[in-house]
Amino acid sequence: MSHPFVRLMDHLYHACIWVAGLSILAMSLIIPWGVFSRYVLGTGSHWPEPISIMLMVVFTFVGAAASYRAGGHIAVAMLTERLPATLQGLCAKLVDLLMAAISIFVAWYGMDLVLATMGQTVAELPSMPVGYTYLALPVGSMITLLFVIERIVFGSQHMRPIVRFDEHHEEHAEGGA
């Protein structure tokens, strides 16, 4: 697609993949450090747990947005697959509208939670407001909402090479062999 909004969503999708991937990478380095410092060095670090929790929240909400765009979320389609094509289309539109509503709800109340907890600090990291821990909720939900809008206006993007990198990469590898 060459529409500017879709190109912007492509960039946002890549950013989500990188943020989620770097979050899980950082977690996989931080958690063993916490275990090592506690059980080998005998002086447990206080920061690995809250940072790992924050990274898990980032991974969850930002990764979920990318997963939604790629069509990677769990879907129970047993009932809808048995419906006539017109009803399947209506169900798909209903799902899009419900996803938009849920995204707005989580973004709104997630931002309320962020603002309500900004005056508190994480005990292990006194310079970090608790609100930062929850910031991924409204951010990830707004990104999901943008992907829902894209799906409603431009259709599903889940079969495009940009979200099917593994399949696209395999095609190029087979073609070049």
N, C-alpha and C positions, 0 to 999 in steps of 0.2 A: 504494500500500500504506500502511496506517496502522499497521503494527506498529512499536513503538518501535525495534527493532533496525534495521529497514529505513530508518527516518527517520534514525537515527544514521549509517548507511552512506551515505545521501544527503548528509549534511553532510560526512562524511569524503571522499566522492567530489568534492564541490565544493572542499574544501581541497586535495586532490591536484591538481585541474585548475589551481587558482590557483598552487600552489607550483611545479608544472611549467612553467606559463606564465611566471611571474615569473623562474624560473631561466633559461629560454631568452631572455627579454627582457634580463636582466642580462648574459648571455653576449654577446648581440649588441651591447651597449654597451661591455663591457669589452675584448673582443678588438680592435675598431678602435682603442680608446685605446692598447692596447699597440703596435699597428702604427704609429700616429701618433707616439707618444712616441719610438719607436726610430728611425724613418726620417725624420721631419720635425724633431723636436726634437733628435735625436741623443743622447738620454739615455733609454735603455730602462728602463721600469718593471719591477720584478722581480715584482710581485704579480699582474698579469693572468693569467699562465699557470696558476699553482696554483689561483687562485680560479675560473677558467673550467673547469678539470678537475673541481673539486669540484661546481660547478653542473651540469656535464654528468652526473655520477654521480647527483645529485639528480633531474635531469630524467628520466634513464633509469629509475631504480627507482621513483620516485613516479609518473611518467607511465605506466609499465608497469602499475602497479596500477590506475590509472584506466582504462587501455585494456582491461585484462582485464574489468573490470566492464561496460564499454560494449560488449564483444564485438568490439573492434577489433583483436585479435591475429590474426596470420596462423594459419590453420588449413588443413591439408591434409585435405579432406573427400572426395576422390575415392573412396576405398575405403569409408568409412563410409556415404556416400550410396547405395551399391549394396547395403547390407545390409538385411535385414528390420527393421521398426520396433522390434521388441523388442531386437535386437542393437544397433541405433543407440542406444537408451536405455542399454544396458549399457556401450557404449563411452563415452558421455557421462559416466556415473558413474565409470568408470575414469579418464577424463581429469581429472575433479574431484579424485579421490583422489590422482592423480599430481601435480597442481598443488599440493595441500595438502602433500604430502611434499616437493616441491621448495622450496616456500615455507618450510617448517620447516627444511630443510637449509640454505638460504641465510641464514635469520635466525640460526640457531645458529652456523654457521661465520663468518658476517659479523660477529656480535658478538664471537666469538673474535678475529677480525682487528682489530676496533676496539680491544678491550682490549689486545691484544698491541702495538699501535702507538701507544698513548697516551703512552708515555714518550719517543717520538721527536718531533722538530719538523720542520715544513716548512722547508727551507733558506731560501727566499725570504721566509718569514713566521715568524720564530723564536718568536713567541708562540702560534702555532697548532699543536696536536698533530696528527700525521699521522692519528690515529684519527678525527678529525672528517671527513677526506676520505672515509672508508669508512662513516660512520654511516648513509648512505642505504641501504646494503645490508640491514641488519637491519630498519630502519624500513619501507622499501618492501616487504620480504618479509612483514612482519607485517601490513601493510595489505592486501597481496594475499591473505594467509591469511584475513583477515576477510571479504574479498569472496568467496573460495572457500566459506567457511562459509555466507555469505548465499545463494550460488547453490545449495548443497546443500540448505539448509533451505527457502528461499523461491522457488527457481527463478531462472532467468536474468532479469536486470534490463535487458538490452540494448535492449528495445523500449519502455521507459518514457520519457516525455517528458523526464525529468530528465537522461537520458544521450543523448537524441536532440534536443538543443537546437536544432540547425540545422533539422531537419524540423519540430519543434514551432513554432519561430519563423516558418518559412515558412507553416505552416498559419494562424497568427494574422495574418500579413501579407496572405495571400490572402483570408482571411475578412473583414478590415477594409477591403479595397479596394473 
